[in-house]
């Protein structure tokens, strides 16, 4: 009878050890998987922190000259170019300048068309929201390799914006820009965010 006790004790110890061993195995597997994922992401050029883009590390200074403007909207290129510069700076530790000399890459663009159209109407049949559509040609060139690393010759940016009360009779894009200062400012920011995200996230 006394010989049974050690056996029972051994069984109890074995049952207590097994869960701990299983837990250690699971933790080891998770650690190996995490290391594999990190190695894979690093090898593909992805970054988890820092600049927040997939551009090569040697691109530190980006030239963004004034956009071209093939539309009849006066000075729209100045507003959009400035917002694109601001958006690019906000996405990482990049230096932005206007001239290509001394830059590692250049972002150039031309605004080719701007249109507005009523999207919804108020009770008195005045337009309360407009669809704003902008077409542009955008190019991002690596000046070190002299290669175009991203471009869109027919980029289309479109969004809806509310108009101020009492100005629902806007008949032209120029009038829209002249009367809707706050809306135009939001529009420029949205356009710039779209351009910069397209370049950095699609690289």
C-alpha angles and dihedrals in degrees: 000000000000091000092065096064098070089051093054091046091051091052091052092051092048092052091050093049097049096067091049091050091048091050092051090050092051092049090049092051092049091049092050091048091049091050090049093051092048091049091049094049092047092051092051093053098251120145126211096194142008119046096014095222141093096235119126115271093242092065102092104136121051124190114215109180122190112291119245118247122211094170132089092242106112118233095350089129091061093054095046095044092052092050091049090053091050092047092050093051091048092057097063150326096307127139113223124202137166100234128065094223108108094006126125095211140005132219113202131175145174125205105223104175142004125190137171130197133176113263102180139002137221126235090273090052096253117139109259098176132031133201109228116200124187127183122199144163112232129185132181113194128189103223092196093061095020089230130136102237096179134009142156114191092187106034113169120202116186133169142146125249134183119238126221118267113274096020100087093119095078107151103177142030091245091056090048091054092045097051105030104060096155093045092048090050091053089045092054092050092049092048092049092049090051093050096047094043090050091054100042099039098041097046 
